[in-house]
Amino acid sequence: MLFLTTVPDVPPPPPPSDTNIDKKPKTQAHPTPGKGFPPPGKFGFGPVNISWDSKGFTISGGEGVVGSIGYKFKGPSGQGETTFSVGIGYSESFGPLSAGAAAMVSMTCAGNNVVDVGAGMTTSLGASVPGVSESSTTSLGATMRGGPDVTWQNSGSFFGKNVSGGLQ
């Protein structure tokens, strides 16, 4: 048995209007993490704090029992990550002085997978009088993905001049 087919005569597609179309990059470079839109910011209302930047956002709060939920648009796993934290903590202000401490455990999920677990504690001290302020924060923690972490940060201002330092 013999089959014969004919192919209709189709003209070739028109040339692209831009002759350099194949030379354009396929993807654009990502902006510097933590910079760009939206600009970093914080908002607090009573015991609840909300902070955000171009990498993600965090909602935290509580007194006695504290907790937070944070979301990174693109975490180290390469996809969106949600971190849940719960623990105990307290902070108090005494006139120009403030102090606080918290101990928390956390779990980070990407999709339906747990990608990290950890625990840590943070202490903070601060003082402020007109024209001068000083604060110090110390954190100690460890995560499965990141290992141990010790951080000390000190910041202050002296009549409009900001001073900061830290150790990590």
DSSP file (Angstrom, degrees, kcal/mol; ACC not computed):
  #  RESIDUE AA STRUCTURE BP1 BP2  ACC     N-H-->O    O-->H-N    N-H-->O    O-->H-N    TCO  KAPPA ALPHA  PHI   PSI    X-CA   Y-CA   Z-CA
    1    1 A M              0   0    0      0, 0.0     2,-0.4     0, 0.0     0, 0.0   0.000 360.0 360.0 360.0 139.5    0.0    0.0    0.0
    2    2 A L        -     0   0    0      2,-0.0     2,-0.5     0, 0.0     0, 0.0  -0.968 360.0-162.7-124.3 128.8    1.4    3.4   -0.9
    3    3 A F        -     0   0    0     -2,-0.4     2,-0.5     2,-0.0     0, 0.0  -0.936   3.8-169.7-112.5 133.2    0.5    6.7    0.8
    4    4 A L        -     0   0    0     -2,-0.5     2,-0.3     2,-0.0    -2,-0.0  -0.979   6.9-179.0-119.7 131.9    1.2   10.0   -0.7
    5    5 A T        -     0   0    0     -2,-0.5     2,-0.4     2,-0.0    -2,-0.0  -0.920  14.6-146.4-126.3 155.7    0.8   13.2    1.3
    6    6 A T        -     0   0    0     -2,-0.3    -2,-0.0     0, 0.0     0, 0.0  -0.959   7.7-144.8-121.4 142.8    1.3   16.8    0.3
    7    7 A V        -     0   0    0     -2,-0.4    -2,-0.0     3,-0.0     3,-0.0  -0.915  25.9-118.9-105.7 127.2    2.6   19.6    2.5
    8    8 A P        -     0   0    0      0, 0.0     2,-0.9     0, 0.0    -1,-0.0  -0.328  30.7-107.7 -64.1 148.8    1.1   23.0    1.9
    9    9 A D        -     0   0    0      0, 0.0     0, 0.0     0, 0.0     0, 0.0  -0.694  43.3-174.5 -81.3 106.5    3.5   25.7    0.9
   10   10 A V        -     0   0    0     -2,-0.9    -3,-0.0     3,-0.0     0, 0.0  -0.885  22.3-125.3-106.8 130.3    3.8   27.9    4.1
   11   11 A P        -     0   0    0      0, 0.0    -1,-0.0     0, 0.0     0, 0.0  -0.380  34.7 -99.5 -69.9 153.1    5.9   31.1    3.9
   12   12 A P        -     0   0    0      0, 0.0     0, 0.0     0, 0.0     0, 0.0  -0.314  47.1 -91.2 -68.0 157.0    8.7   31.5    6.5
   13   13 A P        -     0   0    0      0, 0.0    -3,-0.0     0, 0.0     0, 0.0  -0.306  49.7 -96.1 -66.4 154.4    8.0   33.7    9.6
   14   14 A P        -     0   0    0      0, 0.0     3,-0.1     0, 0.0     0, 0.0  -0.347  47.4 -95.8 -67.6 153.0    8.9   37.4    9.3
   15   15 A P        -     0   0    0      0, 0.0     4,-0.1     0, 0.0     0, 0.0  -0.352  48.1 -95.8 -66.4 150.1   12.3   38.4   10.7
   16   16 A P        -     0   0    0      0, 0.0     5,-0.0     0, 0.0     0, 0.0  -0.316  24.7-126.9 -65.4 151.5   12.2   39.8   14.3
   17   17 A S  S    S+     0   0    0      1,-0.1     2,-0.6    -3,-0.1     0, 0.0   0.790 100.4  57.5 -70.7 -26.0   12.1   43.5   14.6
   18   18 A D    >   -     0   0    0      1,-0.1     3,-1.3     2,-0.0    -1,-0.1  -0.922  67.8-164.2-107.3 114.7   15.2   43.4   16.9
   19   19 A T  T 3  S+     0   0    0     -2,-0.6     3,-0.3     1,-0.3    -1,-0.1   0.682  89.7  56.0 -72.3 -15.8   18.2   41.7   15.3
   20   20 A N  T >>  +     0   0    0      1,-0.2     3,-1.3     2,-0.1     4,-0.6   0.113  69.6 117.7 -99.1  21.2   19.8   41.4   18.7
   21   21 A I  G X4 S+     0   0    0     -3,-1.3     3,-0.7     1,-0.3    -1,-0.2   0.841  74.9  50.1 -59.6 -35.6   16.9   39.5   20.3
   22   22 A D  G 34 S+     0   0    0     -3,-0.3    -1,-0.3     1,-0.2    -2,-0.1   0.657 103.9  61.1 -77.3 -14.2   19.0   36.4   20.9
   23   23 A K  G <4 S+     0   0    0     -3,-1.3    -1,-0.2     2,-0.1    -2,-0.2   0.560  80.1 102.1 -89.5  -8.9   21.8   38.4   22.6
   24   24 A K  S << S-     0   0    0     -3,-0.7     2,-0.0    -4,-0.6    -3,-0.0  -0.498  85.0-101.7 -74.0 143.6   19.6   39.7   25.4
   25   25 A P        -     0   0    0      0, 0.0    -1,-0.1     0, 0.0    -2,-0.1  -0.372  21.0-138.0 -65.3 145.3   20.0   38.0   28.7
   26   26 A K  S    S+     0   0    0      1,-0.1     2,-0.3    -4,-0.1    -2,-0.0   0.835  85.9  27.5 -72.6 -33.8   17.3   35.4   29.5
   27   27 A T  S    S-     0   0    0      3,-0.0     2,-0.3     0, 0.0    -1,-0.1  -0.931  79.5-123.5-129.0 153.6   17.0   36.6   33.2
   28   28 A Q        -     0   0    0     -2,-0.3     2,-0.1     1,-0.1    -2,-0.0  -0.685  37.9 -98.6 -92.7 150.1   17.6   39.8   34.9
   29   29 A A        -     0   0    0     -2,-0.3    -1,-0.1     1,-0.1     0, 0.0  -0.386  41.4-112.4 -65.5 142.7   20.0   40.0   37.9
   30   30 A H        -     0   0    0      1,-0.1    -1,-0.1    -2,-0.1    -3,-0.0  -0.485  34.4-108.3 -73.6 145.8   18.3   39.9   41.3
   31   31 A P        -     0   0    0      0, 0.0    -1,-0.1     0, 0.0     3,-0.1  -0.265  50.1 -75.7 -68.2 163.3   18.5   43.1   43.3
   32   32 A T    >   -     0   0    0      1,-0.1     3,-1.9     2,-0.1     0, 0.0  -0.404  59.1-105.9 -59.8 127.9   20.8   43.2   46.4
   33   33 A P  T 3  S+     0   0    0      0, 0.0    -1,-0.1     0, 0.0     3,-0.1  -0.283 103.8  20.0 -58.4 139.5   19.0   41.2   49.2
   34   34 A G  T 3  S+     0   0    0      1,-0.2     2,-0.3     3,-0.1    20,-0.2   0.361 112.0  86.1  85.0  -6.0   17.6   43.5   51.9
   35   35 A K    <   +     0   0    0     -3,-1.9     2,-0.4    18,-0.1    -1,-0.2  -0.913  67.7  38.1-125.4 153.6   17.6   46.5   49.6
   36   36 A G  S    S+     0   0    0     -2,-0.3    18,-0.1    -3,-0.1     0, 0.0  -0.860  89.1  28.3 113.7-148.2   15.0   47.7   47.1
   37   37 A F  S    S+     0   0    0     -2,-0.4    -3,-0.1    17,-0.1    -2,-0.1  -0.837 114.0  28.9-103.0 135.4   11.2   47.7   47.4
   38   38 A P  S    S-     0   0    0      0, 0.0    16,-0.2     0, 0.0     3,-0.1   0.654  92.1-132.2 -78.0 156.2    9.8   47.7   49.9
   39   39 A P        -     0   0    0      0, 0.0    -4,-0.1     0, 0.0    -2,-0.1  -0.402  39.0 -86.6 -67.3 151.0   12.3   49.7   52.0
   40   40 A P        +     0   0    0      0, 0.0     2,-0.3     0, 0.0    13,-0.2  -0.224  62.3 158.7 -58.0 146.1   12.9   48.2   55.4
   41   41 A G  E     -A   52   0A   0     11,-2.3    11,-2.3    -3,-0.1     2,-0.3  -0.988  28.2-148.7-162.3 168.0   10.6   49.2   58.2
   42   42 A K  E     -A   51   0A   0     -2,-0.3     2,-0.3     9,-0.2     9,-0.2  -0.977   7.7-175.4-141.6 152.4    9.1   48.4   61.6
   43   43 A F  E     -A   50   0A   0      7,-2.5     7,-3.2    -2,-0.3     2,-0.4  -0.965   6.2-169.3-148.8 132.7    5.7   49.0   63.3
   44   44 A G  E     +A   49   0A   0     -2,-0.3     2,-0.3     5,-0.2     5,-0.2  -0.967  10.6 178.8-126.6 142.4    4.8   48.2   66.8
   45   45 A F  E >   -A   48   0A   0      3,-3.0     3,-1.8    -2,-0.4    -2,-0.0  -0.858  66.5 -54.6-141.2 102.8    1.4   48.2   68.5
   46   46 A G  T 3  S-     0   0    0     -2,-0.3    -1,-0.1     1,-0.3     0, 0.0  -0.460 123.0 -13.2  62.7-130.8    1.5   47.1   72.2
   47   47 A P  T 3  S+     0   0    0      0, 0.0    15,-1.1     0, 0.0     2,-0.4   0.419 121.3  89.3 -83.9   4.3    3.1   43.7   72.5
   48   48 A V  E <   -AB  45  61A   0     -3,-1.8    -3,-3.0    13,-0.2     2,-0.4  -0.873  54.1-174.0-108.0 132.6    3.0   43.0   68.7
   49   49 A N  E     -AB  44  60A   0     11,-3.4    11,-2.8    -2,-0.4     2,-0.4  -0.958   6.8-166.4-123.6 142.6    5.7   44.1   66.3
   50   50 A I  E     +AB  43  59A   0     -7,-3.2    -7,-2.5    -2,-0.4     2,-0.3  -0.998  11.1 176.0-126.4 129.4    5.8   43.8   62.5
   51   51 A S  E     +AB  42  58A   0      7,-2.4     7,-2.7    -2,-0.4     2,-0.3  -0.965   3.3 173.0-131.8 151.9    9.0   44.3   60.6
   52   52 A W  E     +AB  41  57A   0    -11,-2.3   -11,-2.3    -2,-0.3     2,-0.3  -0.984  11.1 163.1-152.6 158.9    9.7   44.0   56.8
   53   53 A D  E >   - B   0  56A   0      3,-2.3     3,-0.7    -2,-0.3   -18,-0.1  -0.877  61.0 -74.6-157.5-170.2   12.2   44.4   54.1
   54   54 A S  T 3  S+     0   0    0     -2,-0.3   -17,-0.1     1,-0.2     3,-0.1   0.639 126.9  56.9 -74.0 -10.4   12.6   43.2   50.5
   55   55 A K  T 3  S-     0   0    0      1,-0.3    18,-2.8    18,-0.1    19,-0.5   0.726 121.6 -70.7 -88.8 -23.1   13.6   39.7   51.7
   56   56 A G  E <   -BC  53  72A   0     -3,-0.7    -3,-2.3    16,-0.3     2,-0.3  -0.989  47.7 -90.7 164.2-161.3   10.4   39.1   53.7
   57   57 A F  E     -BC  52  71A   0     14,-2.0    14,-2.9    -2,-0.3     2,-0.3  -0.967  18.6-154.4-147.4 160.6    8.5   40.0   56.9
   58   58 A T  E     -BC  51  70A   0     -7,-2.7    -7,-2.4    -2,-0.3     2,-0.5  -1.000   2.5-164.2-139.9 137.2    8.1   39.0   60.5
   59   59 A I  E     +BC  50  69A   0     10,-2.6    10,-2.3    -2,-0.3     2,-0.3  -0.992  26.7 162.5-117.9 123.6    5.2   39.3   63.0
   60   60 A S  E     +BC  49  68A   0    -11,-2.8   -11,-3.4    -2,-0.5     2,-0.3  -0.928   4.2 116.0-139.5 161.4    6.2   38.8   66.6
   61   61 A G  E     +BC  48  67A   0      6,-2.2     6,-2.3    -2,-0.3   -13,-0.2  -0.967   7.4 123.4 165.0-177.3    4.9   39.5   70.0
   62   62 A G        -     0   0    0    -15,-1.1     2,-0.4    -2,-0.3     4,-0.2  -0.357  41.9-117.9 119.1 161.6    3.7   38.4   73.4
   63   63 A E  S    S-     0   0    0      2,-0.5     2,-1.7    -2,-0.1    27,-0.2  -0.991  92.7  -5.5-136.1 128.7    4.5   38.8   77.0
   64   64 A G  E    S+ D   0  89A   0     25,-2.0    25,-2.1    -2,-0.4     2,-0.6  -0.610 140.0  44.4  85.8 -77.3    5.5   35.8   79.1
   65   65 A V  E    S- D   0  88A   0     -2,-1.7    -2,-0.5    23,-0.2     2,-0.3  -0.903  84.8-173.3 -96.6 121.8    4.8   33.4   76.2
   66   66 A V  E     + D   0  87A   0     21,-2.2    21,-2.4    -2,-0.6     2,-0.3  -0.810   9.3 167.3-117.3 156.7    6.3   34.9   73.1
   67   67 A G  E     -CD  61  86A   0     -6,-2.3    -6,-2.2    -2,-0.3     2,-0.3  -0.983  11.6-167.2-158.1 166.0    6.1   33.8   69.5
   68   68 A S  E     -CD  60  85A   0     17,-2.1    17,-2.5    -2,-0.3     2,-0.4  -0.990   9.9-157.1-154.8 157.3    6.8   34.9   65.9
   69   69 A I  E     -CD  59  84A   0    -10,-2.3   -10,-2.6    -2,-0.3     2,-0.3  -0.991  20.1-179.5-135.5 130.0    6.0   33.9   62.4
   70   70 A G  E     -CD  58  83A   0     13,-2.4    13,-2.7    -2,-0.4     2,-0.4  -0.942  12.6-158.3-130.9 151.8    8.3   35.1   59.6
   71   71 A Y  E     -CD  57  82A   0    -14,-2.9   -14,-2.0    -2,-0.3     2,-0.5  -0.993   1.1-162.5-133.1 127.4    8.3   34.6   55.8
   72   72 A K  E     -CD  56  81A   0      9,-2.7     9,-2.1    -2,-0.4     3,-0.4  -0.927  17.2-144.0-104.7 130.9   11.3   34.9   53.5
   73   73 A F  S    S+     0   0    0    -18,-2.8     2,-0.3    -2,-0.5    -1,-0.1   0.863  94.6   9.2 -62.9 -35.4   10.4   35.3   49.8
   74   74 A K  S    S-     0   0    0    -19,-0.5    -1,-0.3     6,-0.1     6,-0.2  -0.826  81.6-176.6-147.1 105.5   13.4   33.2   48.8
   75   75 A G    >   -     0   0    0      4,-2.6     3,-2.2    -3,-0.4     5,-0.0  -0.184  49.9 -79.1 -90.6-174.1   15.3   31.4   51.6
   76   76 A P  T 3  S+     0   0    0      0, 0.0     4,-0.1     0, 0.0    -1,-0.0   0.719 126.6  65.8 -59.5 -21.6   18.5   29.3   51.4
   77   77 A S  T 3  S-     0   0    0      2,-0.3     3,-0.1     1,-0.1    33,-0.0   0.589 116.7-112.9 -76.7  -8.1   16.4   26.4   50.2
   78   78 A G  S <  S+     0   0    0     -3,-2.2     2,-0.3     1,-0.3    -1,-0.1   0.470  88.6  71.3  91.1   1.9   15.7   28.4   47.0
   79   79 A Q  S    S-     0   0    0      1,-0.0    -4,-2.6    -7,-0.0    -1,-0.3  -0.842  98.2 -61.2-138.7 176.4   12.0   28.8   47.7
   80   80 A G        -     0   0    0     -2,-0.3    31,-0.5    -6,-0.2     2,-0.4  -0.361  53.8-160.6 -61.4 137.7    9.7   30.7   50.0
   81   81 A E  E     -D   72   0A   0     -9,-2.1    -9,-2.7    29,-0.2     2,-0.5  -0.978  11.2-159.5-128.2 136.2   10.3   29.8   53.7
   82   82 A T  E     -DE  71 109A   0     27,-2.7    27,-3.0    -2,-0.4     2,-0.5  -0.956   9.0-160.7-113.0 129.2    8.1   30.2   56.8
   83   83 A T  E     -DE  70 108A   0    -13,-2.7   -13,-2.4    -2,-0.5     2,-0.4  -0.949   2.2-165.5-114.1 126.4    9.6   30.2   60.2
   84   84 A F  E     -DE  69 107A   0     23,-2.8    23,-2.3    -2,-0.5     2,-0.4  -0.930  11.5-179.5-107.8 130.8    7.5   29.5   63.3
   85   85 A S  E     +DE  68 106A   0    -17,-2.5   -17,-2.1    -2,-0.4     2,-0.3  -0.984   6.8 172.9-132.6 144.4    9.0   30.4   66.8
   86   86 A V  E     +DE  67 105A   0     19,-2.1    19,-2.5    -2,-0.4     2,-0.3  -0.992  20.3 113.8-146.9 146.9    7.7   30.0   70.3
   87   87 A G  E     -DE  66 104A   0    -21,-2.4   -21,-2.2    -2,-0.3     2,-0.4  -0.932  56.5 -68.0-178.0-158.6    9.2   30.5   73.7
   88   88 A I  E     +DE  65 103A   0     15,-2.0    15,-2.7    -2,-0.3     2,-0.3  -0.917  51.8 144.1-121.1 148.8    9.2   32.5   76.9
   89   89 A G  E     -DE  64 102A   0    -25,-2.1   -25,-2.0    -2,-0.4     2,-0.3  -0.983  22.5-164.6-173.5 164.8   10.3   36.1   77.3
   90   90 A Y  E     - E   0 101A   0     11,-2.5    11,-2.3    -2,-0.3     2,-0.3  -0.978   1.9-171.9-158.5 146.2    9.8   39.4   79.0
   91   91 A S  E     + E   0 100A   0     -2,-0.3     2,-0.3     9,-0.3     9,-0.2  -0.991   8.5 179.5-140.5 151.1   10.8   43.0   78.6
   92   92 A E  E     - E   0  99A   0      7,-2.7     7,-2.4    -2,-0.3     2,-0.4  -0.995  18.4-143.8-150.6 149.7   10.4   46.0   80.9
   93   93 A S  E     - E   0  98A   0     -2,-0.3     2,-0.5     5,-0.2     5,-0.3  -0.959   7.7-170.6-116.8 136.8   11.2   49.6   80.9
   94   94 A F  E >   - E   0  97A   0      3,-3.4     3,-2.1    -2,-0.4     4,-0.0  -0.814  62.3 -70.6-125.0  87.2   12.1   51.5   84.1
   95   95 A G  T 3  S-     0   0    0     -2,-0.5    -1,-0.1     1,-0.3     0, 0.0  -0.482 121.5  -4.2  61.5-120.6   12.2   55.2   83.3
   96   96 A P  T 3  S+     0   0    0      0, 0.0    32,-1.8     0, 0.0     2,-0.3   0.512 125.6  80.8 -82.1  -2.7   15.2   55.7   81.1
   97   97 A L  E <   -EF  94 127A   0     -3,-2.1    -3,-3.4    30,-0.2     2,-0.3  -0.770  54.6-178.1-105.7 148.4   16.3   52.0   81.4
   98   98 A S  E     +EF  93 126A   0     28,-2.4    28,-2.4    -2,-0.3     2,-0.3  -0.993   2.6 175.6-141.9 150.2   15.0   49.0   79.6
   99   99 A A  E     +EF  92 125A   0     -7,-2.4    -7,-2.7    -2,-0.3     2,-0.3  -0.989   3.2 168.7-150.6 152.0   15.9   45.3   79.7
  100  100 A G  E     -EF  91 124A   0     24,-2.1    24,-2.5    -2,-0.3     2,-0.3  -0.990  10.3-172.4-161.2 159.3   14.6   42.1   78.1
  101  101 A A  E     +EF  90 123A   0    -11,-2.3   -11,-2.5    -2,-0.3     2,-0.3  -0.984   6.3 177.5-153.9 149.2   15.3   38.4   77.6
  102  102 A A  E     -EF  89 122A   0     20,-2.2    20,-2.6    -2,-0.3     2,-0.4  -0.987  14.0-162.8-153.3 146.6   13.8   35.6   75.6
  103  103 A A  E     +EF  88 121A   0    -15,-2.7   -15,-2.0    -2,-0.3     2,-0.3  -0.999  25.8 171.3-129.7 128.4   14.4   31.9   74.9
  104  104 A M  E     -EF  87 120A   0     16,-2.9    16,-2.4    -2,-0.4     2,-0.3  -0.939  28.6-146.9-139.1 155.9   12.8   30.4   71.8
  105  105 A V  E     -EF  86 119A   0    -19,-2.5   -19,-2.1    -2,-0.3     2,-0.3  -0.919  26.1-165.3-115.4 150.2   12.7   27.3   69.7
  106  106 A S  E     -EF  85 118A   0     12,-2.8    12,-2.0    -2,-0.3     2,-0.4  -0.944  17.3-164.5-139.2 157.6   12.0   27.6   65.9
  107  107 A M  E     -EF  84 117A   0    -23,-2.3   -23,-2.8    -2,-0.3     2,-0.5  -0.992  10.9-156.5-140.3 131.9   11.1   25.5   62.9
  108  108 A T  E     -EF  83 116A   0      8,-3.1     7,-2.5    -2,-0.4     8,-1.4  -0.939  10.3-169.0-114.0 131.3   11.4   26.6   59.3
  109  109 A C  E     -EF  82 114A   0    -27,-3.0   -27,-2.7    -2,-0.5     2,-0.4  -0.931  12.0-170.4-119.9 141.8    9.3   25.0   56.5
  110  110 A A  E >  S- F   0 113A   0      3,-2.6     3,-1.8    -2,-0.4     2,-0.3  -0.978  73.7 -36.9-127.6 116.8    9.6   25.3   52.8
  111  111 A G  T 3  S-     0   0    0    -31,-0.5   -29,-0.1    -2,-0.4    -2,-0.0  -0.564 125.4 -29.6  66.2-129.4    6.7   23.9   50.9
  112  112 A N  T 3  S+     0   0    0     -2,-0.3     2,-0.4    -3,-0.1    -1,-0.2   0.161 120.7  95.1-102.3  16.7    5.6   20.8   52.9
  113  113 A N  E <  S-F  110   0A   0     -3,-1.8    -3,-2.6     2,-0.0     2,-0.6  -0.881  72.3-130.6-114.3 140.3    9.1   20.1   54.2
  114  114 A V  E     +F  109   0A   0     -2,-0.4    -5,-0.3    -5,-0.2     3,-0.1  -0.789  29.6 173.8 -81.9 120.3   10.9   21.0   57.4
  115  115 A V  E     +     0   0A   0     -7,-2.5     2,-0.3    -2,-0.6    -6,-0.2   0.560  59.3  12.5-107.6 -11.2   14.2   22.5   56.3
  116  116 A D  E     -F  108   0A   0     -8,-1.4    -8,-3.1    28,-0.1     2,-0.3  -0.969  50.8-173.5-163.2 147.3   15.6   23.8   59.7
  117  117 A V  E     +F  107   0A   0     -2,-0.3    27,-2.6   -10,-0.2     2,-0.3  -0.970  22.3 152.4-136.6 152.7   15.0   23.6   63.4
  118  118 A G  E     -FG 106 143A   0    -12,-2.0   -12,-2.8    -2,-0.3     2,-0.3  -0.977  28.4-141.6-166.4 176.5   16.8   25.6   66.1
  119  119 A A  E     +FG 105 142A   0     23,-2.1    23,-2.4    -2,-0.3     2,-0.3  -0.980  25.1 156.2-148.1 153.3   16.9   27.2   69.5
  120  120 A G  E     -FG 104 141A   0    -16,-2.4   -16,-2.9    -2,-0.3     2,-0.3  -0.992  25.8-138.8-168.8 169.0   18.3   30.4   70.9
  121  121 A M  E     -FG 103 140A   0     19,-2.8    19,-2.5    -2,-0.3     2,-0.4  -0.986  12.9-165.4-139.6 150.7   18.2   33.1   73.6
  122  122 A T  E     -FG 102 139A   0    -20,-2.6   -20,-2.2    -2,-0.3     2,-0.3  -0.996   2.6-171.8-137.4 138.7   18.5   36.8   73.5
  123  123 A T  E     -FG 101 138A   0     15,-2.5    15,-2.5    -2,-0.4     2,-0.3  -0.960   7.9-173.7-126.1 149.6   19.1   39.4   76.1
  124  124 A S  E     -FG 100 137A   0    -24,-2.5   -24,-2.1    -2,-0.3     2,-0.3  -0.999   8.7-174.8-144.9 145.9   19.0   43.2   75.7
  125  125 A L  E     +FG  99 136A   0     11,-2.4    11,-2.8    -2,-0.3     2,-0.3  -0.979  12.4 173.3-134.3 146.8   19.8   46.3   77.8
  126  126 A G  E     -FG  98 135A   0    -28,-2.4   -28,-2.4    -2,-0.3     2,-0.3  -0.995  14.5-170.5-153.6 156.9   19.2   49.9   77.0
  127  127 A A  E     -FG  97 134A   0      7,-2.7     7,-2.7    -2,-0.3     2,-0.3  -0.991   7.8-177.8-146.9 145.3   19.4   53.4   78.5
  128  128 A S  E     + G   0 133A   0    -32,-1.8     5,-0.2    -2,-0.3    -2,-0.0  -0.955   9.5 163.3-150.9 127.0   18.2   56.7   77.2
  129  129 A V  E >   - G   0 132A   0      3,-2.8     3,-2.3    -2,-0.3    -2,-0.0  -0.902  61.0 -63.2-130.4 162.3   18.3   60.3   78.4
  130  130 A P  T 3  S+     0   0    0      0, 0.0     3,-0.1     0, 0.0    -2,-0.0  -0.232 124.3   3.0 -52.5 121.8   17.8   63.4   76.3
  131  131 A G  T 3  S+     0   0    0     27,-0.1    28,-4.3     1,-0.0     2,-0.4   0.147 123.5  71.7  91.4 -18.7   20.5   63.5   73.7
  132  132 A V  E <   +GH 129 158A   0     -3,-2.3    -3,-2.8    26,-0.2     2,-0.3  -0.994  50.8 167.3-135.4 133.3   22.2   60.2   74.6
  133  133 A S  E     -GH 128 157A   0     24,-2.2    24,-1.9    -2,-0.4     2,-0.3  -0.991   6.4-177.3-142.3 152.6   21.0   56.6   74.1
  134  134 A E  E     +GH 127 156A   0     -7,-2.7    -7,-2.7    -2,-0.3     2,-0.3  -0.992   3.2 175.3-148.4 137.3   22.7   53.2   74.3
  135  135 A S  E     -GH 126 155A   0     20,-2.8    20,-2.6    -2,-0.3     2,-0.4  -0.997   7.4-168.8-145.1 149.1   21.5   49.7   73.7
  136  136 A S  E     -GH 125 154A   0    -11,-2.8   -11,-2.4    -2,-0.3     2,-0.4  -1.000   2.8-171.9-139.2 134.1   23.2   46.3   73.7
  137  137 A T  E     -GH 124 153A   0     16,-2.8    16,-2.7    -2,-0.4     2,-0.4  -0.993   1.8-170.0-130.0 133.6   21.9   42.9   72.5
  138  138 A T  E     -GH 123 152A   0    -15,-2.5   -15,-2.5    -2,-0.4     2,-0.4  -0.987   6.8-174.2-123.2 131.1   23.5   39.5   72.9
  139  139 A S  E     -GH 122 151A   0     12,-3.1    12,-2.6    -2,-0.4     2,-0.4  -0.975   7.7-179.1-127.5 140.4   22.2   36.4   71.1
  140  140 A L  E     +GH 121 150A   0    -19,-2.5   -19,-2.8    -2,-0.4     2,-0.3  -0.993  26.5 127.0-136.3 127.2   23.2   32.8   71.5
  141  141 A G  E     -GH 120 149A   0      8,-2.5     8,-2.9    -2,-0.4     2,-0.3  -0.971  36.3-143.7-165.4 176.9   21.7   30.1   69.4
  142  142 A A  E     -GH 119 148A   0    -23,-2.4   -23,-2.1    -2,-0.3     2,-0.3  -0.979   9.4-168.5-153.9 144.1   22.1   27.2   67.0
  143  143 A T  E  >  -GH 118 147A   0      4,-1.5     4,-2.2    -2,-0.3   -25,-0.2  -0.931  32.5-120.9-130.4 158.6   20.2   25.8   64.1
  144  144 A M  T  4 S+     0   0    0    -27,-2.6   -26,-0.1    -2,-0.3    -1,-0.1   0.904 114.4  36.3 -62.8 -41.9   20.5   22.5   62.2
  145  145 A R  T  4 S+     0   0    0    -28,-0.2    -1,-0.2     1,-0.1   -29,-0.1   0.862 127.8  32.8 -81.5 -38.4   21.3   24.3   58.9
  146  146 A G  T  4 S-     0   0    0      1,-0.2    -2,-0.2     3,-0.0    -1,-0.1   0.613  93.0-146.2 -99.5 -13.1   23.4   27.2   60.2
  147  147 A G  E  <  -H  143   0A   0     -4,-2.2    -4,-1.5     2,-0.1    -1,-0.2  -0.336  53.2 -11.5  77.7-164.9   25.2   25.7   63.2
  148  148 A P  E     -H  142   0A   0      0, 0.0     2,-0.3     0, 0.0    -6,-0.3  -0.344  63.2-170.8 -71.9 151.4   26.1   27.7   66.3
  149  149 A D  E     -H  141   0A   0     -8,-2.9    -8,-2.5    -2,-0.0     2,-0.4  -0.969  12.0-179.5-147.2 126.1   25.7   31.5   66.3
  150  150 A V  E     +H  140   0A   0     18,-0.4     2,-0.4    -2,-0.3   -10,-0.2  -0.997  13.4 176.7-125.3 126.4   26.9   34.1   68.9
  151  151 A T  E     -H  139   0A   0    -12,-2.6   -12,-3.1    -2,-0.4     2,-0.4  -0.994  13.1-176.5-134.8 136.4   26.1   37.7   68.2
  152  152 A W  E     -HI 138 167A   0     15,-2.8    15,-2.8    -2,-0.4     2,-0.4  -0.998   9.5-179.1-129.3 128.4   26.7   40.9   70.2
  153  153 A Q  E     -HI 137 166A   0    -16,-2.7   -16,-2.8    -2,-0.4     2,-0.4  -0.988   5.8-174.9-129.6 139.5   25.6   44.3   69.0
  154  154 A N  E     +HI 136 165A   0     11,-3.0    11,-2.7    -2,-0.4     2,-0.3  -0.998  11.8 164.5-131.3 132.8   26.0   47.6   70.6
  155  155 A S  E     +HI 135 164A   0    -20,-2.6   -20,-2.8    -2,-0.4     2,-0.3  -0.988   2.9 145.2-146.7 156.6   24.5   50.9   69.3
  156  156 A G  E     -HI 134 163A   0      7,-2.7     7,-3.0    -2,-0.3     2,-0.4  -0.977  31.6-124.0-170.6 178.4   23.8   54.3   70.5
  157  157 A S  E     -HI 133 162A   0    -24,-1.9   -24,-2.2    -2,-0.3     2,-0.5  -0.997   6.5-161.2-141.3 145.4   23.6   58.0   69.7
  158  158 A F  E >  S-HI 132 161A   0      3,-2.3     3,-1.3    -2,-0.4   -26,-0.2  -0.885  79.7 -36.8-128.9  97.8   25.4   61.0   71.2
  159  159 A F  T 3  S-     0   0    0    -28,-4.3   -27,-0.1    -2,-0.5     3,-0.1   0.917 128.0 -36.8  49.3  52.8   23.6   64.2   70.4
  160  160 A G  T 3  S+     0   0    0    -29,-0.3     2,-0.7     1,-0.2    -1,-0.3   0.265 112.6 115.4  91.1 -11.2   22.7   63.1   66.9
  161  161 A K  E <   -I  158   0A   0     -3,-1.3    -3,-2.3     2,-0.0     2,-0.3  -0.842  58.7-142.9 -94.7 117.0   25.9   61.1   66.1
  162  162 A N  E     -I  157   0A   0     -2,-0.7     2,-0.4    -5,-0.2    -5,-0.2  -0.612  18.4-174.8 -82.5 137.2   25.1   57.4   65.7
  163  163 A V  E     +I  156   0A   0     -7,-3.0    -7,-2.7    -2,-0.3     2,-0.3  -0.997   9.5 164.4-130.4 134.0   27.6   54.9   67.0
  164  164 A S  E     +I  155   0A   0     -2,-0.4     2,-0.3    -9,-0.2    -9,-0.2  -0.989   5.9 162.3-148.9 157.4   27.4   51.2   66.5
  165  165 A G  E     +I  154   0A   0    -11,-2.7   -11,-3.0    -2,-0.3     2,-0.3  -0.964   7.3 175.5-162.3 169.4   29.5   48.1   66.8
  166  166 A G  E     -I  153   0A   0     -2,-0.3     2,-0.4   -13,-0.3   -13,-0.2  -0.991  21.9-136.7-171.7 172.3   29.2   44.4   67.0
  167  167 A L  E      I  152   0A   0    -15,-2.8   -15,-2.8    -2,-0.3    -2,-0.0  -0.991 360.0 360.0-144.5 131.6   30.8   41.0   67.2
  168  168 A Q              0   0    0     -2,-0.4   -18,-0.4   -17,-0.2    -1,-0.1   0.351 360.0 360.0-135.3 360.0   29.6   37.9   65.3
